[in-house]
């Protein structure tokens, strides 16, 4: 009888910690393994989770869409909502910006933003699918938590001369 009680207690503890972890991940922060080369050199991706960068994305910014130019954001792919992308936020709703490599200037629609990877040659981003709805954003990447040699805060940086004062 003692073994059965011990197993029941272990199962309850496991379920409790799973629910606590799920709540934290859903409401406050989540951990994501970076894949692909679109954010190189900011992040290093690899085929194995423990060989590439693992980042922490906070979710408190979602309450009032508190984002800034140059933030790195985690968002669902506009064409496949099962995929998560990590890109840099370039333009916010209502701003005018110059399209990369062209003289064209566009206005970002309300409720949308423009995102790009740091490695333009290998990035599928707003240059391919246009502005993304703010509702697809799932968090702001704030820290690299793996590998130990790169643990630290993620820099906010903005490409020069992209936002037009129109």
C-alpha positions as CSV (number, residue, x, y, z in Angstrom):
1,X,0.0,0.0,0.0
2,X,2.9,2.3,0.7
3,X,4.2,2.1,-2.8
4,X,0.8,3.0,-4.3
5,X,0.6,6.1,-2.1
6,X,4.2,7.0,-3.0
7,X,3.4,6.8,-6.7
8,X,0.2,8.8,-6.3
9,X,2.1,11.5,-4.4
10,X,4.8,11.6,-7.2
11,X,2.1,11.8,-9.9
12,X,0.3,14.7,-8.1
13,X,3.6,16.6,-7.7
14,X,4.5,16.1,-11.3
15,X,1.2,17.3,-12.5
16,X,1.3,20.3,-10.2
17,X,4.8,21.3,-11.5
18,X,3.6,20.8,-15.1
19,X,0.7,23.1,-14.5
20,X,2.9,25.7,-12.9
21,X,5.4,25.5,-15.7
22,X,2.7,25.7,-18.3
23,X,1.1,28.8,-16.7
24,X,4.5,30.6,-16.5
25,X,5.2,29.7,-20.1
26,X,1.8,30.8,-21.3
27,X,1.6,34.1,-19.3
28,X,5.0,35.4,-18.3
29,X,7.9,33.9,-20.3
30,X,8.9,31.1,-22.6
31,X,12.1,29.4,-23.7
32,X,12.7,28.9,-27.4
33,X,15.5,27.2,-29.4
34,X,16.6,29.3,-32.3
35,X,16.7,27.5,-35.7
36,X,17.8,28.7,-39.1
37,X,20.4,31.3,-40.0
38,X,18.2,34.4,-40.4
39,X,19.3,36.0,-37.2
40,X,23.0,35.3,-37.5
41,X,25.3,36.7,-36.0
42,X,22.9,37.7,-33.2
43,X,21.9,34.1,-32.7
44,X,23.6,30.9,-33.7
45,X,21.4,28.1,-34.9
46,X,22.2,24.4,-35.1
47,X,20.4,21.2,-35.8
48,X,20.5,20.2,-32.1
49,X,18.8,22.2,-29.4
50,X,21.9,22.1,-27.1
51,X,24.3,23.2,-29.8
52,X,22.4,26.3,-31.0
53,X,21.2,29.4,-29.0
54,X,18.3,29.0,-26.6
55,X,16.5,32.3,-25.8
56,X,14.1,33.6,-23.2
57,X,11.0,35.5,-24.5
58,X,9.0,37.6,-22.1
59,X,5.3,38.0,-22.6
60,X,4.4,41.1,-20.5
61,X,4.9,43.3,-23.6
62,X,1.8,41.7,-25.1
63,X,-0.6,43.3,-22.7
64,X,-0.5,46.7,-24.4
65,X,1.8,45.8,-27.4
66,X,4.7,47.6,-25.8
67,X,7.4,47.2,-28.4
68,X,10.3,49.4,-29.6
69,X,12.3,49.6,-32.8
70,X,15.0,47.1,-32.8
71,X,13.4,44.6,-30.4
72,X,13.8,41.0,-31.2
73,X,10.3,39.4,-31.2
74,X,8.9,35.9,-31.3
75,X,5.9,35.4,-33.6
76,X,3.8,32.9,-35.4
77,X,4.5,32.5,-39.1
78,X,1.7,34.3,-41.1
79,X,1.3,31.3,-43.5
80,X,1.8,28.4,-41.0
81,X,0.7,29.2,-37.4
82,X,2.5,26.1,-36.1
83,X,5.9,27.7,-36.8
84,X,7.5,30.3,-34.6
85,X,9.9,32.9,-36.0
86,X,12.4,35.1,-34.2
87,X,13.1,38.4,-36.1
88,X,13.9,42.0,-35.4
89,X,11.1,44.6,-35.2
90,X,11.9,47.4,-37.7
91,X,8.7,49.5,-38.1
92,X,5.6,49.9,-35.9
93,X,1.9,50.6,-36.8
94,X,1.3,53.8,-38.8
95,X,5.0,54.5,-39.6
96,X,6.4,55.1,-43.0
97,X,9.5,53.1,-43.9
98,X,11.7,52.6,-46.9
99,X,11.7,49.1,-48.3
100,X,15.1,47.5,-48.3
101,X,17.0,47.8,-51.5
102,X,14.4,50.0,-53.2
103,X,13.5,53.7,-53.2
104,X,9.9,52.7,-52.3
105,X,8.4,54.0,-49.1
106,X,5.3,52.3,-47.6
107,X,3.1,53.0,-44.6
108,X,2.7,50.2,-42.1
109,X,-1.0,49.5,-41.5
110,X,-2.5,50.0,-38.1
111,X,-2.3,46.8,-36.1
112,X,0.7,45.5,-38.0
113,X,4.5,45.8,-37.8
114,X,7.5,45.1,-40.1
115,X,10.0,42.4,-39.0
116,X,13.3,41.4,-40.6
117,X,16.1,38.9,-39.8
118,X,19.6,40.3,-39.2
119,X,21.0,38.1,-42.0
120,X,19.0,39.4,-45.0
121,X,20.4,36.8,-47.4
122,X,18.9,33.9,-45.4
123,X,15.8,35.4,-43.9
124,X,12.1,34.8,-44.7
125,X,10.5,37.9,-43.2
126,X,8.4,40.9,-44.0
127,X,10.3,41.4,-47.2
128,X,8.7,38.2,-48.3
129,X,5.3,38.2,-46.6
130,X,4.7,42.0,-45.8
131,X,3.7,43.5,-42.5
132,X,2.5,41.0,-39.9
133,X,-0.4,41.5,-37.5
134,X,0.6,42.4,-34.0
135,X,-1.7,39.6,-32.8
136,X,0.9,37.0,-34.2
137,X,3.6,38.3,-31.8
138,X,4.1,35.9,-28.8
139,X,6.8,37.7,-26.9
140,X,9.9,39.8,-26.9
141,X,13.3,38.0,-26.8
142,X,15.3,39.4,-23.9
143,X,18.1,37.0,-23.1
144,X,20.2,34.2,-24.5
145,X,20.2,31.4,-21.9
146,X,22.2,28.8,-23.7
147,X,25.1,28.2,-24.5
148,X,26.9,29.4,-21.3
149,X,29.4,31.3,-23.3
150,X,26.7,33.6,-24.7
151,X,24.4,34.0,-21.6
152,X,23.3,37.6,-21.5
153,X,20.9,40.3,-22.6
154,X,19.9,40.6,-26.3
155,X,20.8,43.9,-27.8
156,X,18.2,46.2,-29.3
157,X,19.6,47.6,-32.5
158,X,18.0,49.4,-35.5
159,X,19.2,49.5,-39.1
160,X,20.1,53.0,-40.2
161,X,17.7,55.3,-42.2
162,X,14.8,52.9,-42.5
163,X,12.0,54.9,-40.8
164,X,10.9,58.0,-42.7
165,X,9.7,61.1,-40.8
166,X,6.8,61.6,-43.3
